[in-house]
Amino acid sequence: MSDFLKFAFEVLSQVVYNIAGVIAAAIKLLVTGWRDYFTIFFTYFGTLSLVAKILSILLMLILIAIPILAVILLVRYWMLRRRLRGDKEDNAELYREIGRLNRQVLDLIEEKNKILALKVNAMGGTERIPYMGASALTDDILPTVGNVTGKGGTAAAGVPGEISSAQITIANGTVNDKSEETASVPDGSRFPKLTLVDMKYHDYIRPVFDDEVTLEQLVENYRLFACSQMHLYYTPEIIRRFVAGMASSKLLILEGISGTGKTSLPHSFSRFLCNPATMVSVQPSFRDRTELLGYFNEFSKRFNETEFLRALYEANYREEPSMVILDEMNLARIEYYFAEMLSILEMPSHDEWVLDLVPTAWEGDPVKLFDGKIQVPDSIWFIGTANNDDSTFTITDKVYDRAMPIELNERADAFTCDPQPACRVTSVHLQEMFAKAKREHPISEATLTKLDKLDGYLQTRFKLAFGNRIIKQMYDFIPVYVACGGKELDGMDYIVARKVLKKLESLNVTFVRDEIRGLIEYIEKVFGKSNMTDSKAYLTRIQNLY
C-alpha cells in the first residue's frame, strides 16, 4: 500500500508541477517576459539595416497588439454579460407589468359586458335578458330586446338570437328554406354552422331513390348526364376506374395534366347523385388537423368551424353518397393535415371512425355530436386532386398505399346525346352493389396464378411485394370494375401499374433502367403480349425518364 501511495504522490506532484509550469510560462509570455523582449530588441536594433529595423519594429508592434486585443475582448465580454444580466432583470419586470395590465384589461372587459347587459335589461322593461358575455365584445351596435330574444327584428351582427318559428323543410331532397344563410343560431350554441344543419334537416322528407340501377347503368347514365347537363366528356374507362376506386378506398387521388377534368369529375358525379360535393381548397399553409376541422376558441367559447367539418357533419344526415373535394391537395403535405383522417379510415370497424372535436359535451350542442365527438359516416368519400410541378409536394407512399390513384391524362372526345336526368342512389344501395359485384365477379384462379408469378418475379428482381392493403384493394377494385363493364385483366393491369410498379420510381435509377426491359418481357410471357398494356406503357415511360 505504501508503494502505491508513493507512486500516486510522485505522479500527482509531477502533474501539479507541469500545471504550475504552464501557468508560469503563460505569465512570463504575457506579462514578465516583455523586459527580455525589449532587451533583445535593443541589443540587435543598432546593428540592423534600415529594412531590418522597420521589420523588427513591425514585429514588436504585433507582439504588443496581441495581449492588448485579448484584454479588450475580455473587457467587452464582461460588459456584455453584465448588460444582459441587467436586461434580463428589466425584462422580468416588464413581463410582470404586462401581466398586471392584462388582468386590468380583463376586469374592464368584464365590467363593460355587465354594463351592456344592464342597459339591455333596462330597455326590456320587466323581462330579464341573460348576460351576453364575451360575444358582446364583437358588437358594433348595442343589442336590443328584440334582436336578442328573437321577438322583433333580426339579430345584430355577432349577437345570437332564438330560432325562428318558420321551419326549414327539404322536399324531395332539396332545401326549401326561406333563408338558411340568415337563419339565426340559438343562444349558447358553440357550433353555429352545425346547428344550422340541424335546422335544415328538422323536417326532412325522404326522397324517392332508385334502388334498381346497376353499376353498369350507373356508369353509362352518368356519362350521358355529364355530357347533356354539364357539357363534360369522360370515357367509360375513366368512370369505371372512378366507381371501382370508390369501392376500394374512401380516399381517391385524381392525377394528371391540367385541363383533363380532375376537379369536375367528382363535382359532376356528386350532382348526378343529387348531393353536390363540398369543395375545400388546400392552402400551402396547411399543417395539422385544425386546417380541416377547425378549433375551439377559448375566448369566444365557440368552435371555429370549417366547410370540411360542416360537410362531414351533414353527411350523417344524408342517405346519398357524400363527397368532399380536396382541391390541389398536395400544395401542402398530405400526411400532416390529413394524418388523423388517414388513421381513422384504416380502422376495421366503422364504429371507430370517430373524431374528437371538444373534450366534453355542452347543452345546446348539435344533435349528431356525442360527447364532443363526430362520427365519420361510411357514406362519405374524400376526393383529392393533385398536380406534379414545382409548387407541390411529392405524395408519399404512406398516402398512395391508402388511397386509390386515378390518372386523367387525356380528354375524351365530345359527343351529343339526349338529356339524361340525375340518379338518386343511397349509399347503402351503392355499397350493396359493390358487395354484389364481389360475389358475382370474383377474381379468377387463372388471373390469381399469373399475379403470383409476377409477385415472385418482383420480389426476386426488385425486392417489391404486394402488401396486404394492396391485395385487399385489388379484391375490392377488380370485381366492381368488371361489374361496371370492364375486363378482369384490364382491372388487374390498372392496379399493378398504379399501386405496385409505381414503387419502382423510388429505386436505384441505373438498376431500374437495366431491369425494366426484362420485366416487360416477363409480363408479356405470363399475361400475353396483347394484355397489361397500361403496365407496359408505365414501365416504358419510367425507362425513358431515366
Residue pairs with C-beta under 8 A, 6 or more apart in sequence:
30 67
30 70
37 60
37 63
38 60
41 56
41 60
44 56
45 53
45 56
48 56
109 134
109 137
112 136
112 137
113 131
113 132
113 133
113 134
113 136
113 137
114 131
116 132
116 136
116 139
116 142
116 143
117 129
117 130
117 131
117 132
117 136
119 142
120 129
120 132
120 142
120 143
120 144
120 145
120 148
121 127
121 128
121 129
123 144
123 145
124 145
124 149
125 145
127 145
127 149
129 145
129 148
129 149
130 187
132 143
132 148
132 159
133 301
134 299
134 300
134 301
135 158
135 159
135 160
135 300
136 143
136 159
138 157
138 158
138 300
139 156
139 157
139 158
139 159
140 157
140 158
141 156
141 157
143 156
143 159
144 152
144 153
144 156
145 151
145 152
146 152
146 153
147 153
147 154
147 155
147 156
147 159
147 161
148 155
148 159
148 161
149 161
149 162
150 161
150 162
150 163
150 164
150 184
151 162
154 161
154 182
154 184
155 161
155 184
160 184
160 185
160 186
160 187
160 188
160 189
160 192
161 184
161 185
161 186
161 187
162 184
162 186
162 187
163 183
163 184
163 186
163 199
164 183
164 184
166 178
167 202
167 203
168 175
168 176
168 177
168 178
168 180
168 183
168 199
168 200
168 202
168 203
169 176
169 177
169 202
169 203
169 204
169 205
170 176
170 200
170 201
170 203
170 204
170 205
171 205
172 205
172 207
172 208
173 207
173 274
173 275
173 320
173 424
175 200
177 183
177 200
180 196
180 199
180 200
183 196
183 199
185 192
185 195
185 196
186 195
186 364
187 364
188 362
188 363
188 364
189 195
189 364
189 365
189 366
190 296
190 301
190 302
190 303
190 358
190 362
190 364
190 365
191 302
191 303
191 305
191 365
191 366
191 369
192 302
192 305
193 305
193 309
193 310
194 305
194 309
194 310
194 313
194 366
194 368
194 369
195 364
195 366
197 310
197 313
197 314
197 317
197 366
198 366
198 367
198 368
201 317
204 317
206 319
207 274
207 424
208 424
209 319
209 424
209 425
209 426
209 429
210 423
210 424
210 425
211 425
211 426
211 429
213 221
213 423
213 425
214 433
214 483
215 243
215 433
215 437
215 480
215 483
215 484
216 483
216 484
216 485
218 243
218 423
218 425
218 433
218 484
219 236
219 239
219 240
219 243
219 484
219 485
220 236
220 485
221 272
221 420
221 423
222 239
222 268
222 269
222 272
222 423
223 234
223 236
223 239
224 417
224 418
224 420
225 268
225 272
225 420
225 421
225 422
225 423
226 232
226 233
226 234
226 268
226 269
226 272
227 233
227 414
227 415
227 416
227 417
227 420
228 417
228 418
228 419
228 420
229 271
229 419
229 420
229 422
230 264
230 268
230 271
232 261
232 264
232 265
232 268
233 411
233 412
233 413
233 414
233 415
234 261
234 265
234 412
235 410
235 412
236 485
237 486
238 265
238 406
238 408
238 412
239 484
240 481
240 484
240 485
240 486
241 406
241 481
241 494
242 252
242 265
242 266
242 269
242 406
243 480
243 484
244 476
244 477
244 478
244 480
244 481
244 484
244 486
244 491
245 252
245 404
245 406
245 477
246 252
246 321
246 381
246 430
247 434
247 437
247 476
247 477
247 480
248 404
248 472
248 473
248 474
248 476
248 477
248 480
249 402
249 403
249 404
249 473
250 345
250 380
250 381
250 382
251 342
251 345
251 381
251 382
251 384
251 399
251 402
251 403
251 404
252 266
252 381
252 382
252 383
252 384
252 403
252 404
252 405
252 406
253 329
253 384
253 385
253 386
253 395
253 399
253 400
253 403
253 404
253 405
253 406
254 262
254 263
254 265
254 266
254 383
254 384
254 385
254 386
254 405
254 406
254 408
255 262
255 385
255 386
255 387
255 388
255 405
255 406
255 407
255 408
256 262
256 407
256 408
256 409
257 408
257 409
258 387
259 411
260 408
260 409
260 410
260 411
261 408
261 411
262 385
262 386
262 408
263 279
263 325
263 327
263 385
265 408
266 277
266 323
266 325
266 383
267 276
267 277
267 279
267 325
269 323
270 276
270 277
270 321
270 322
270 323
271 277
271 422
272 422
272 423
273 320
273 321
273 422
273 423
273 424
273 425
274 320
274 422
274 423
274 424
275 318
275 320
275 321
275 322
275 323
277 322
277 323
277 324
277 325
277 383
278 307
278 308
278 310
278 311
278 322
278 323
278 324
278 325
279 307
279 325
279 327
280 292
280 306
280 307
280 308
280 324
280 325
280 326
280 327
281 327
281 328
282 326
282 327
282 328
282 329
282 330
282 331
282 332
282 337
283 291
283 331
283 332
284 331
284 332
285 291
285 332
286 292
286 331
286 332
286 333
286 336
286 337
287 332
287 336
287 337
288 336
288 337
289 337
289 339
289 340
289 341
291 306
291 332
291 337
292 306
292 308
292 309
292 337
292 338
292 341
293 306
293 308
293 309
293 312
293 355
293 357
294 303
294 304
294 305
294 306
294 309
295 303
295 304
296 302
296 303
296 304
296 357
296 358
297 303
297 304
303 357
303 358
308 324
309 357
309 374
311 322
311 324
311 380
312 324
312 355
312 374
312 376
312 380
313 366
313 368
313 369
313 374
314 322
315 322
315 377
315 379
315 380
316 368
316 374
316 375
316 377
317 368
318 379
318 427
319 379
319 426
319 427
319 428
320 379
320 424
320 425
320 426
320 427
321 379
321 380
321 381
321 425
321 427
321 430
322 377
322 379
322 380
322 381
322 427
323 380
323 381
323 382
323 383
324 380
324 381
324 382
324 383
325 383
325 384
325 385
326 338
326 382
326 383
326 384
326 385
327 385
328 385
328 386
328 387
328 392
329 338
329 384
329 385
329 386
330 384
330 386
330 387
330 392
330 393
330 394
330 395
331 391
331 392
331 393
332 393
333 393
334 384
334 393
334 395
334 396
334 399
335 342
335 396
335 398
335 399
338 399
340 355
341 355
341 376
341 382
342 398
342 399
342 402
344 352
344 353
344 354
344 355
344 376
345 353
345 376
345 402
346 402
347 353
350 378
353 375
353 376
353 377
353 378
354 373
354 374
354 375
354 376
355 373
355 374
355 376
356 372
356 373
357 369
357 372
357 373
357 374
358 372
359 372
360 371
360 372
361 369
361 370
361 371
361 372
365 372
368 374
368 375
377 427
378 427
378 431
379 427
379 428
384 403
386 392
386 395
388 394
397 503
397 506
400 499
400 502
401 467
401 469
401 470
401 499
402 469
404 473
404 477
405 498
405 499
405 502
407 498
433 480
433 483
434 476
434 480
436 483
437 479
437 480
437 482
437 483
438 475
438 476
438 479
438 480
440 479
440 483
441 478
441 479
441 482
441 483
441 488
442 479
443 474
443 475
443 478
443 479
443 488
443 492
444 488
447 488
447 489
447 492
450 526
450 527
451 466
451 492
451 496
453 526
454 496
454 522
454 523
454 526
454 527
455 465
455 466
457 519
457 522
458 464
458 465
458 500
458 519
459 465
461 515
461 518
461 519
462 504
462 507
462 512
462 515
462 519
464 500
464 503
464 504
466 474
466 500
470 495
470 499
470 500
473 495
473 499
474 492
474 495
474 499
477 491
477 494
477 495
478 488
478 491
478 492
478 495
481 488
481 490
481 491
481 494
482 488
482 491
489 527
489 531
489 532
490 534
492 532
493 531
493 532
493 533
493 534
493 535
494 534
496 532
496 535
497 534
497 535
497 537
497 538
498 538
501 535
501 538
501 539
501 542
502 538
504 512
504 516
504 539
504 542
505 542
509 546
510 546
512 542
512 543
512 546
513 543
513 546
516 539
516 540
516 542
516 543
517 543
519 539
520 536
520 539
520 540
523 532
523 535
523 536
523 539
524 532
524 536
